[in-house]
Amino acid sequence: MSPGPLRGVRVVELAGIGPGPYAGMLLADLGAEVIRVDRPGGQPMFDLPHLFLNRGRRSVALNLKAPGAADVVLRLVAGADALIEGFRPGVAERLGIGPEQCMAANPRLVYGRMTGWGQDGPLARTAGHDITYIALSGALRAIGPAGAPPVPPMNLLGDFGAGGMLLAFGVVAALLEAQRSGEGQVVDAAIVDGTVSLLGMLLGSRAAGVWSDERASNLLDGGAPFYDTYECADGEYVAVGALEEQFYSEFIARLSDGASSPAPSRSPDEWPALREWIAARFRTRSRNEWAEVFGDSDACVAPVLSVAEAAEH
């Protein structure tokens, strides 16, 4: 197995929850040596879910509020390439381990910060979680069925996609620059900002007049009958993503299986009738039977598996 493209890079991770540990996991998976500074006693509510995220790195228990704790962190930083932390704005500075203190000990250091609202602004020092960050960004309102409340996409969109993933990306980019210039920098990642970045295509489509704020009325939000999920005869579901014409044609051909099928038109005016026909066809067989029908095709149809089923697929 390859040692990874970040071999030889050392990262100090000040333990947190959610996006910070995920960023540390990604950096460790890429070959970095990540040393996690844990709180003594941990946080029982969050320890078990984070066992997976905390893989691949060594840890040291340290009470960051104790006398001399800042000196320990600064000694670790002196021999590191990067540090990542997820405190509220101002906390690291009060502890004596903010960007100014750490970069004085190591001018080449990449200092990665993870917050929900950013370092400044009216909400910067208030608490939040994934659901509140994506709510304010506009993303949450776009997810879910028409005529029903928005559906939280677990914490995949905010914490992990917009937060931890983009923090790790920013840290790697800054490490590349530090190799060139010999100077470190602060990477300031905020979940609300990252969510807006992930909304780039949606925002562009809306500006072009081809995306509606009404849920389940657009091409990729369940509005289009050929990009949605359908219940099968056994109560399980399949996912359909037959967007391109050639994939759509294959989808209709396999789904009809000799039965009369709708005209080859994908006009939004005909979506209700098309959806009704598709739903009726999928209710004639079980999910696994449909998986066999579409398994070797370009129809872009897949069974909707549980997490346990996916692990055995």
Sequence and secondary structure as in RCSB ss.txt:
>XXXX:A:sequence
MSPGPLRGVRVVELAGIGPGPYAGMLLADLGAEVIRVDRPGGQPMFDLPHLFLNRGRRSVALNLKAPGAADVVLR
LVAGADALIEGFRPGVAERLGIGPEQCMAANPRLVYGRMTGWGQDGPLARTAGHDITYIALSGALRAIGPAGAPP
VPPMNLLGDFGAGGMLLAFGVVAALLEAQRSGEGQVVDAAIVDGTVSLLGMLLGSRAAGVWSDERASNLLDGGAP
FYDTYECADGEYVAVGALEEQFYSEFIARLSDGASSPAPSRSPDEWPALREWIAARFRTRSRNEWAEVFGDSDAC
VAPVLSVAEAAEH
>XXXX:A:secstr
    TTTT EEEEE  STHHHHHHHHHHHTT EEEEEE TT  HHHHTTHHHHTTT EEEE  TTSTTHHHHHHH
HHHT SEEEE   TTHHHHTT SHHHHHHH TT EEEEEESS SSSTTTTS   HHHHHHHHTTGGGSS TTS  
   TTIIIIIIIIIIHHHHHHHHHHHHHHHHS  EEEEEEHHHHHHHHTHHHHHHHHTT   SSTT STTTT ST
TEEEEE TTS EEEEE  SHHHHHHHHHHHHTTS    S   GGGHHHHHHHHHHHHTTS HHHHHHHHTTSSS 
EEE   HHHHHH 
